[in-house]
Amino acid sequence: IYAATGSNGWVLGGRRTQSGSPMLLANPHMPWFGFAQMLEAHLICEAKTAGDSWNFTGAGFYGSPVLALGHNDRLGWTLVTNQPDIADTWRLRFSKLDEPLAYEYDGDWKQAEEWHDTIRIRKSRGIETRPFTFRKTHHGPIVALEKELPTGEKTMLAARISGLFEAVPLRQSLQMIKSRNLADFRGALANMQILYMNVLYADCDGNSWFVYTGRIPRRNPKFDWSQPVEGNDLATEWLGIHGLDELPQVLNPAAGFLQNCNSTPFVVTDGENPSRESFPAYMVGDADRQTRRSLRSLEILRGMSAVTFDAWQQAPFDTEVYWARHELPKYALDFQQLTNDNPELAAEVRPYLDHLLAWDARITPDSTAATLCHEWYEHLYGTKYPGENLRERYRDKPAEQLAALIRAAERLQNMHGTWQVPYAEVYRTQRLHNLADLTDARFQDDAPSLMSLGGHGPMGVIFTNYHTPSLQIPFVISQRKRYGIVGTSYLAAWEFKPDGVRGASLVPFGTSGGPASPHYFDQAELLSERRMKPELFTKQDVLAGAKRSYHPGEE
């Protein structure tokens, strides 16, 4: 579940909008249940000194005193997870038999620290207590025993994550929230207190900016940092961290747009992308990753001009299946070969493939092809994230891939009584009360739910939602429909005009956790209908729209 989390982030420059002002889209994909779900909030600080007051709305995580993304009255940003290399492992040799905690270092020895502790582990029949021995070095804690010789000498691996203990992300987040312009915002990011994240930014001065941030250690480039390096070599020590100006970034591109969907920072726009050769090989861990969501985003943004704010709000609900549009024509050619090589198999495949080839590759409530396509894709690519590479058994085997379409149709037939089942009948949104762990989720097919038109992110669907599998185990569970559990956990569209910001947003269920509240499931209707609610941002607008106002501690 947590491996499927990600985000879509877009910025549209003023040259592509009707108003001439930039627009920003924030769409994190986090779990809808449990501790990692997101909340929407609006924070206002009214200070005695006017310059210290601020007004900020956006989204964050339960338990955090500040929000992770959003906008104030002058600027805003969204975050998209990236994969900078912020951790390393060192190979250490403990070869001094009379001093078992001594390890080799720069022609001499250093002493490791060792201690013992117990950890309580919950088991099916109660709590089990296990003793552990821990050891740490100046490189970091020992995480693995690599080799032990009969003589007693040991080779161990120590690991370190940059900023894990010394960084204070909330301090930087607050500085970002209080920023008034790009210079302020850059100054906040320059603290390098957030360990990793792509940042997409826009402001009322007309700027749009992408930056690949991370607390990335500066390293000696002669080593292969994708593998453990020799911990006894002084040259493998970290040499500080890279500054903000040294990271991949694009400011105000001529193409008029920026995007990142958990993909490479070297293809975020057209024409002015960061050059891969300008950065150390160890810096960017996702340099070769180009998700289908990113490819579809580029298609959409390239086609935008004179965009209104209403159109910008609709754009993230795009349900075209990028994989289907690009791959189905190839399968039509493979099918022609199959008719020659294996006519009997081709005859079985034909009705299902014909059904897909007649489809416009868009998810709609009545589309039966969308349901079949989703099932077939999971057979070919598996259900695990990122799920954009064919499973081993199907690679370079087009006949086997087409045969999997038969099995996908048979599974739908067995589960639903027909292989032509409308998408909205299968894919649903239902809220479970006080669900702390997704492994405990038990949805009810006969309980109220709403249609979910989001699709599988690895297929290249911008309106991204991930759903439970259909399950039918006699006397254990019957859950034939598929329910949203990860995906569009917060969605916001913002426009940055010279006189201020306007926005629209939604969360997948509602702002209240109480089932009796009218705001427990009201925004699920917005999600199902693919529309957002307008933001109330100024204090005057908030008070005018309030149903009840109170002060904490007062009745």
Secondary structure, DSSP 8 states (H G I E B T S, - for coil): -GGG-EEEEEEE-GGGBSSSS-EEEEEEEEESSSTT-EEEEEEEE--SSGGG-EEEEEEEETT-SS-SEEE-SSEEEEEE---B--EEEEEEEE--TTSTTEEEETTEEEE-EEEEEEEEEEETTEEEEEEEEEEE-SS-BEEEEEEE-TTS-EEEEEEEETTTTT--HHHHHHHHHT--SHHHHHHHHTT--SSEEEEEEEETTS-EEEEEEE--B---TTS-TTS-EETT-GGGS---B--GGGS-EEES-TTSEEEESS--TT-SSSS----GGGS-TTTBTTTT---HHHHHHHHHHHT--SB-HHHHHHGGG--B-HHHHHHHHHHHHHHHHHHHH-HHHHHHHHHHHHHHHTS-SB--TT-HHHHHHHHHHHHHH-SSSS--S--GGGTT-HHHHHHHHHHHHHHHHHHHS-S---HHHHEEE---TT---GGG----TTS--EE---B-GGGT-SSBEEE---EEETTTEEE-SEEEEEEES-EEEEEEETTEEEEEEE-SS-S---TTSTTSSHHHHHHHHT--EE---SHHHHHHH-S----TT--
